[in-house]
Amino acid sequence: MWNISELLIAFLISCGTALLVTPLIIKLSFKFNIVDKPDNNRKMHKQAKPSMGGLAIFIGAAAGFIYLQPVSPEMNAIILGALIILITGLIDDMFEIRALYKLFGQIAAAIVVVSSGLVIEKLTIPFMGTVYLDDFVGIALTIFWILAATNAINLIDGLDGLAAGVSVIALSSILVMAVMDYRVVVVGLCIILIGSSVGFLFHNFHPSKIFMGDTGALFLGYSIAVVSMLGLFKNVAFFSFIIPVIVLAIPVFDTLLAIIRRAANHQGIATADKKHIHYRLMDMGYSHRASVLIIYAFSLFFGIMAIIFNSVTLLTSLAILGVIILGIQLIAELAGITLYNRQPLLSGFRWLLGTNKDKMMK
Protein backbone atom coordinates (compact mmCIF):
# COMPACT_ATOMS: atom_id res chain seq x y z
CA MET A 1 0.00 0.00 0.00
CA TRP A 2 2.77 2.44 0.95
CA ASN A 3 6.41 2.57 -0.04
CA ILE A 4 9.26 3.18 2.38
CA SER A 5 9.51 6.89 1.59
CA GLU A 6 5.81 7.41 2.39
CA LEU A 7 6.20 5.60 5.71
CA LEU A 8 9.25 7.71 6.51
CA ILE A 9 7.33 10.89 5.72
CA ALA A 10 4.46 9.70 7.96
CA PHE A 11 6.95 9.09 10.78
CA LEU A 12 8.47 12.55 10.36
CA ILE A 13 5.02 14.18 10.25
CA SER A 14 3.92 12.42 13.44
CA CYS A 15 7.21 13.02 15.21
CA GLY A 16 7.54 16.64 14.10
CA THR A 17 3.93 17.47 14.95
CA ALA A 18 4.21 16.04 18.47
CA LEU A 19 7.57 17.76 18.94
CA LEU A 20 6.20 21.17 17.92
CA VAL A 21 2.78 20.86 19.58
CA THR A 22 4.07 19.80 23.01
CA PRO A 23 5.34 23.29 24.02
CA LEU A 24 1.88 24.66 23.20
CA ILE A 25 0.29 21.94 25.35
CA ILE A 26 2.66 22.93 28.17
CA LYS A 27 1.44 26.54 28.00
CA LEU A 28 -2.21 25.48 27.86
CA SER A 29 -1.75 23.13 30.82
CA PHE A 30 -0.32 25.91 32.96
CA LYS A 31 -2.96 28.39 31.78
CA PHE A 32 -5.85 26.10 32.76
CA ASN A 33 -4.02 24.64 35.77
CA ILE A 34 -3.99 21.11 34.37
CA VAL A 35 -0.90 20.11 36.31
CA ASP A 36 0.34 17.20 38.37
CA LYS A 37 1.12 18.46 41.85
CA PRO A 38 3.90 16.96 44.01
CA ASP A 39 3.04 14.25 46.49
CA ASN A 40 5.67 13.58 49.14
CA ASN A 41 4.35 10.06 49.69
CA ARG A 42 4.56 8.80 46.12
CA LYS A 43 5.41 11.20 43.30
CA MET A 44 8.99 11.95 42.29
CA HIS A 45 8.70 15.55 41.08
CA LYS A 46 9.11 18.48 43.45
CA GLN A 47 7.00 21.07 41.65
CA ALA A 48 3.80 21.13 39.63
CA LYS A 49 4.20 19.92 36.04
CA PRO A 50 1.84 19.96 33.06
CA SER A 51 0.05 16.62 32.82
CA MET A 52 -1.80 16.74 29.54
CA GLY A 53 1.09 15.73 27.28
CA GLY A 54 -0.79 12.79 25.87
CA LEU A 55 -2.80 15.26 23.81
CA ALA A 56 0.40 16.03 21.87
CA ILE A 57 0.92 12.31 21.24
CA PHE A 58 -2.62 12.02 19.92
CA ILE A 59 -2.31 15.10 17.69
CA GLY A 60 0.98 13.82 16.29
CA ALA A 61 -0.52 10.41 15.55
CA ALA A 62 -3.58 12.06 14.01
CA ALA A 63 -1.38 14.12 11.68
CA GLY A 64 0.45 11.02 10.49
CA PHE A 65 -2.86 9.18 10.16
CA ILE A 66 -4.31 11.89 7.94
CA TYR A 67 -1.27 11.61 5.68
CA LEU A 68 -1.25 7.80 5.43
CA GLN A 69 -5.03 7.27 5.59
CA PRO A 70 -4.84 3.55 6.47
CA VAL A 71 -7.93 1.61 5.48
CA SER A 72 -9.48 -1.24 7.45
CA PRO A 73 -13.09 -2.40 7.97
CA GLU A 74 -12.73 -1.69 11.69
CA MET A 75 -10.98 1.67 11.35
CA ASN A 76 -13.97 3.91 12.13
CA ALA A 77 -14.61 1.98 15.34
CA ILE A 78 -10.92 2.11 16.27
CA ILE A 79 -10.91 5.89 15.82
CA LEU A 80 -14.11 6.30 17.87
CA GLY A 81 -12.67 4.10 20.62
CA ALA A 82 -9.49 6.19 20.60
CA LEU A 83 -11.53 9.38 20.99
CA ILE A 84 -13.43 7.88 23.94
CA ILE A 85 -10.13 6.88 25.57
CA LEU A 86 -8.64 10.32 24.89
CA ILE A 87 -11.61 12.13 26.42
CA THR A 88 -11.54 9.80 29.44
CA GLY A 89 -7.87 10.58 30.00
CA LEU A 90 -8.36 14.31 29.51
CA ILE A 91 -11.20 14.43 32.03
CA ASP A 92 -9.08 12.56 34.55
CA ASP A 93 -6.09 14.87 34.04
CA MET A 94 -8.36 17.88 34.50
CA PHE A 95 -10.55 16.70 37.38
CA GLU A 96 -8.94 13.50 38.79
CA ILE A 97 -12.05 11.35 38.46
CA ARG A 98 -12.55 8.08 40.33
CA ALA A 99 -10.91 4.93 38.96
CA LEU A 100 -14.35 3.38 38.39
CA TYR A 101 -15.33 6.18 36.02
CA LYS A 102 -12.09 5.74 34.08
CA LEU A 103 -12.87 2.03 33.83
CA PHE A 104 -16.28 2.84 32.35
CA GLY A 105 -14.59 4.92 29.66
CA GLN A 106 -12.18 2.10 28.85
CA ILE A 107 -14.98 -0.45 28.68
CA ALA A 108 -16.98 1.84 26.39
CA ALA A 109 -14.00 2.12 24.03
CA ALA A 110 -13.48 -1.65 24.10
CA ILE A 111 -17.18 -2.29 23.33
CA VAL A 112 -17.00 0.05 20.33
CA VAL A 113 -13.99 -1.89 19.00
CA VAL A 114 -15.72 -5.24 19.57
CA SER A 115 -18.89 -4.04 17.88
CA SER A 116 -16.90 -3.49 14.67
CA GLY A 117 -16.04 -7.19 14.51
CA LEU A 118 -12.44 -6.80 15.70
CA VAL A 119 -12.49 -9.73 18.09
CA ILE A 120 -9.90 -12.31 19.13
CA GLU A 121 -11.39 -15.32 17.35
CA LYS A 122 -8.67 -17.94 17.78
CA LEU A 123 -5.55 -18.82 19.72
CA THR A 124 -2.71 -21.08 18.64
CA ILE A 125 -1.73 -23.35 21.53
CA PRO A 126 1.07 -25.96 21.60
CA PHE A 127 -0.07 -29.58 21.19
CA MET A 128 -3.63 -28.36 20.59
CA GLY A 129 -3.17 -26.39 17.39
CA THR A 130 -5.55 -23.56 16.56
CA VAL A 131 -8.37 -23.20 19.06
CA TYR A 132 -11.40 -21.26 17.80
CA LEU A 133 -13.29 -19.30 20.45
CA ASP A 134 -17.04 -18.95 20.61
CA ASP A 135 -18.48 -15.45 20.32
CA PHE A 136 -18.92 -14.82 24.05
CA VAL A 137 -15.41 -15.97 24.99
CA GLY A 138 -13.85 -14.07 22.10
CA ILE A 139 -15.63 -10.84 23.00
CA ALA A 140 -14.82 -11.20 26.70
CA LEU A 141 -11.16 -11.93 25.95
CA THR A 142 -10.95 -8.95 23.59
CA ILE A 143 -12.41 -6.53 26.14
CA PHE A 144 -10.14 -7.96 28.83
CA TRP A 145 -7.05 -7.54 26.61
CA ILE A 146 -7.87 -3.91 25.79
CA LEU A 147 -8.40 -3.11 29.47
CA ALA A 148 -5.25 -5.01 30.51
CA ALA A 149 -2.94 -3.35 27.99
CA THR A 150 -4.43 0.10 28.62
CA ASN A 151 -3.98 -0.12 32.37
CA ALA A 152 -0.56 -1.76 32.13
CA ILE A 153 0.86 1.29 30.34
CA ASN A 154 -0.99 3.60 32.72
CA LEU A 155 0.45 1.90 35.81
CA ILE A 156 4.03 1.99 34.56
CA ASP A 157 3.82 5.72 33.87
CA GLY A 158 5.70 6.74 37.01
CA LEU A 159 9.06 8.14 35.85
CA ASP A 160 10.06 10.65 33.19
CA GLY A 161 10.00 9.04 29.76
CA LEU A 162 9.19 5.57 31.04
CA ALA A 163 5.74 4.91 29.55
CA ALA A 164 6.56 6.65 26.25
CA GLY A 165 9.84 4.76 25.86
CA VAL A 166 8.36 1.38 26.75
CA SER A 167 5.50 2.05 24.31
CA VAL A 168 7.97 2.91 21.53
CA ILE A 169 9.84 -0.35 22.13
CA ALA A 170 6.61 -2.38 22.23
CA LEU A 171 5.28 -0.76 19.07
CA SER A 172 8.63 -1.24 17.33
CA SER A 173 8.51 -4.95 18.15
CA ILE A 174 4.99 -5.20 16.75
CA LEU A 175 6.15 -3.23 13.69
CA VAL A 176 8.91 -5.76 12.93
CA MET A 177 6.47 -8.66 13.25
CA ALA A 178 3.90 -6.83 11.11
CA VAL A 179 6.51 -6.39 8.37
CA MET A 180 7.40 -10.08 8.59
CA ASP A 181 3.70 -11.05 8.34
CA TYR A 182 2.86 -8.46 5.63
CA ARG A 183 0.25 -6.72 7.78
CA VAL A 184 0.29 -3.37 6.03
CA VAL A 185 -2.28 -1.52 8.15
CA VAL A 186 -0.48 -2.51 11.35
CA VAL A 187 2.81 -1.24 9.89
CA GLY A 188 1.24 2.15 9.14
CA LEU A 189 -0.37 2.51 12.55
CA CYS A 190 2.84 1.51 14.35
CA ILE A 191 4.86 4.02 12.33
CA ILE A 192 2.67 6.99 13.24
CA LEU A 193 2.35 5.97 16.90
CA ILE A 194 6.11 5.49 17.23
CA GLY A 195 6.70 8.84 15.55
CA SER A 196 4.36 10.79 17.82
CA SER A 197 5.73 9.07 20.95
CA VAL A 198 9.33 9.84 19.97
CA GLY A 199 8.46 13.47 19.30
CA PHE A 200 6.81 13.75 22.70
CA LEU A 201 9.67 11.88 24.39
CA PHE A 202 12.01 14.74 23.48
CA HIS A 203 10.14 16.86 26.06
CA ASN A 204 9.28 14.01 28.41
CA PHE A 205 12.64 12.30 29.03
CA HIS A 206 14.34 13.06 32.34
CA PRO A 207 14.33 15.85 33.37
CA SER A 208 10.89 16.21 31.82
CA LYS A 209 9.08 19.42 30.96
CA ILE A 210 5.68 17.70 30.82
CA PHE A 211 3.96 14.43 31.77
CA MET A 212 1.80 12.47 29.37
CA GLY A 213 -0.83 12.00 32.09
CA ASP A 214 -3.72 9.59 31.74
CA THR A 215 -4.45 11.25 28.40
CA GLY A 216 -1.31 9.73 26.94
CA ALA A 217 -0.97 6.55 28.98
CA LEU A 218 -4.52 5.39 28.27
CA PHE A 219 -4.26 6.32 24.58
CA LEU A 220 -0.96 4.49 24.09
CA GLY A 221 -2.14 1.42 26.01
CA TYR A 222 -5.35 1.30 23.97
CA SER A 223 -3.41 1.75 20.73
CA ILE A 224 -0.97 -1.05 21.55
CA ALA A 225 -3.90 -3.34 22.39
CA VAL A 226 -5.61 -2.58 19.08
CA VAL A 227 -2.57 -2.94 16.81
CA SER A 228 -1.66 -6.20 18.54
CA MET A 229 -5.13 -7.55 17.80
CA LEU A 230 -4.85 -6.46 14.17
CA GLY A 231 -1.52 -8.25 13.91
CA LEU A 232 -0.22 -10.55 16.62
CA PHE A 233 -3.40 -12.44 17.46
CA LYS A 234 -3.94 -13.19 13.78
CA ASN A 235 -0.71 -15.10 13.13
CA VAL A 236 -0.28 -18.87 13.11
CA ALA A 237 2.87 -19.21 15.19
CA PHE A 238 3.08 -21.49 18.21
CA PHE A 239 2.19 -19.74 21.45
CA SER A 240 0.54 -16.93 19.43
CA PHE A 241 -1.63 -16.13 22.44
CA ILE A 242 1.40 -15.18 24.52
CA ILE A 243 3.33 -13.04 22.00
CA PRO A 244 1.45 -9.78 22.77
CA VAL A 245 2.03 -10.41 26.48
CA ILE A 246 5.77 -10.84 25.89
CA VAL A 247 5.86 -7.53 24.01
CA LEU A 248 4.37 -5.83 27.10
CA ALA A 249 6.14 -8.08 29.61
CA ILE A 250 7.41 -5.32 31.91
CA PRO A 251 4.13 -3.36 32.31
CA VAL A 252 2.09 -6.59 32.43
CA PHE A 253 4.41 -8.11 35.06
CA ASP A 254 4.32 -4.87 37.07
CA THR A 255 0.51 -4.78 36.87
CA LEU A 256 0.16 -8.39 38.06
CA LEU A 257 2.47 -7.70 40.99
CA ALA A 258 0.47 -4.58 41.88
CA ILE A 259 -2.80 -6.53 41.86
CA ILE A 260 -1.35 -9.32 44.01
CA ARG A 261 0.31 -6.85 46.38
CA ARG A 262 -2.83 -4.78 46.88
CA ALA A 263 -5.06 -7.83 47.28
CA ALA A 264 -2.70 -9.23 49.93
CA ASN A 265 -2.83 -5.90 51.76
CA HIS A 266 -6.63 -5.74 51.45
CA GLN A 267 -6.40 -2.62 49.29
CA GLY A 268 -8.36 -1.64 46.21
CA ILE A 269 -6.75 -2.59 42.89
CA ALA A 270 -6.65 1.10 41.89
CA THR A 271 -4.93 2.18 45.13
CA ALA A 272 -1.77 4.12 44.26
CA ASP A 273 1.51 3.12 45.90
CA LYS A 274 5.26 3.51 45.49
CA LYS A 275 6.11 -0.15 45.05
CA HIS A 276 6.11 -0.46 41.27
CA ILE A 277 9.24 -1.84 39.62
CA HIS A 278 10.59 1.60 38.68
CA TYR A 279 10.21 2.90 42.23
CA ARG A 280 11.86 -0.20 43.67
CA LEU A 281 14.84 0.27 41.37
CA MET A 282 15.28 3.81 42.66
CA ASP A 283 14.91 2.60 46.25
CA MET A 284 17.82 0.25 45.58
CA GLY A 285 20.04 3.18 44.66
CA TYR A 286 19.69 3.45 40.89
CA SER A 287 19.28 6.99 39.59
CA HIS A 288 16.10 8.21 37.93
CA ARG A 289 17.64 7.95 34.47
CA ALA A 290 19.36 4.63 35.19
CA SER A 291 16.07 3.11 36.39
CA VAL A 292 14.34 4.16 33.18
CA LEU A 293 17.18 2.86 31.00
CA ILE A 294 17.20 -0.48 32.84
CA ILE A 295 13.50 -0.93 32.10
CA TYR A 296 14.09 0.16 28.50
CA ALA A 297 16.76 -2.53 28.20
CA PHE A 298 14.49 -5.24 29.55
CA SER A 299 11.61 -4.06 27.35
CA LEU A 300 13.93 -4.29 24.34
CA PHE A 301 14.98 -7.78 25.43
CA PHE A 302 11.38 -8.95 25.68
CA GLY A 303 10.54 -7.27 22.37
CA ILE A 304 13.35 -9.16 20.63
CA MET A 305 12.25 -12.40 22.28
CA ALA A 306 8.70 -11.82 21.01
CA ILE A 307 9.97 -11.26 17.46
CA ILE A 308 11.97 -14.50 17.57
CA PHE A 309 9.09 -16.29 19.26
CA ASN A 310 6.80 -15.26 16.42
CA SER A 311 8.58 -17.28 13.74
CA VAL A 312 10.19 -20.37 15.26
CA THR A 313 9.28 -24.00 15.85
CA LEU A 314 7.61 -25.35 18.97
CA LEU A 315 10.87 -26.71 20.43
CA THR A 316 12.64 -23.39 19.92
CA SER A 317 9.64 -21.57 21.38
CA LEU A 318 9.95 -23.60 24.56
CA ALA A 319 13.64 -22.75 24.80
CA ILE A 320 12.94 -19.06 24.29
CA LEU A 321 10.20 -19.22 26.91
CA GLY A 322 12.84 -20.41 29.36
CA VAL A 323 15.03 -17.41 28.48
CA ILE A 324 12.04 -15.10 28.96
CA ILE A 325 11.39 -16.56 32.42
CA LEU A 326 15.05 -15.91 33.29
CA GLY A 327 14.57 -12.32 32.10
CA ILE A 328 11.56 -11.89 34.37
CA GLN A 329 13.57 -13.37 37.24
CA LEU A 330 16.39 -10.91 36.58
CA ILE A 331 14.16 -7.83 36.56
CA ALA A 332 12.51 -9.11 39.76
CA GLU A 333 15.94 -9.39 41.38
CA LEU A 334 16.91 -5.91 40.22
CA ALA A 335 13.69 -4.54 41.67
CA GLY A 336 14.18 -6.40 44.96
CA ILE A 337 10.86 -8.25 44.76
CA THR A 338 12.02 -11.87 44.92
CA LEU A 339 11.23 -14.26 47.76
CA TYR A 340 13.49 -13.50 50.74
CA ASN A 341 15.20 -10.96 48.45
CA ARG A 342 17.39 -13.69 46.96
CA GLN A 343 19.41 -12.72 43.86
CA PRO A 344 20.98 -15.83 42.31
CA LEU A 345 21.25 -14.38 38.79
CA LEU A 346 22.65 -11.01 39.88
CA SER A 347 25.09 -12.70 42.24
CA GLY A 348 26.27 -14.84 39.35
CA PHE A 349 26.72 -11.82 37.07
CA ARG A 350 28.63 -9.92 39.75
CA TRP A 351 30.90 -12.92 40.27
CA LEU A 352 31.55 -13.26 36.53
CA LEU A 353 32.22 -9.53 36.10
CA GLY A 354 34.27 -9.31 39.27
CA THR A 355 32.26 -6.30 40.38
CA ASN A 356 29.84 -5.38 43.15
CA LYS A 357 26.39 -3.87 43.51
CA ASP A 358 27.61 -0.31 44.10
CA LYS A 359 29.71 -0.31 40.91
CA MET A 360 26.82 -1.65 38.85
CA MET A 361 24.56 1.17 39.99
CA LYS A 362 26.91 3.93 38.83
Buried (B, 14 or more C-beta within 10 A) or exposed (E): EBEEEBBEBBBBBBBBBBBEBBEEBBEEBBEEEBBBEBEEEEBBBEEEBBBBBBBBBBBBBBBBBEBBEBEBEBBEBBEBBBBBBBBBBBBBBBEEBEBEEBBBBBBBBBBBBBBBEBBBBBBBBEEEEEEEBEEEBBBBBBBEBBBBBBBBBBBBBBBBBBBBBBBBBBBBBBBBBBEEBEBBBBBBBBBBBBBBBBBBBBBBBBEBBBBBBBBBBBBBBBBBBBBBBBBBBBBEBBBBBBBBBBBBBBBBBBBEBBEEBBEEEEEEEBEBEBBBBBBBBBEEEBEBBBBBBBBBEBBBBBBBBBBBBBBBEEEEBEEBBEEBEEBBBBBBBBBBBBEEEEBEBBEEBBEEEEEEEEEBBE
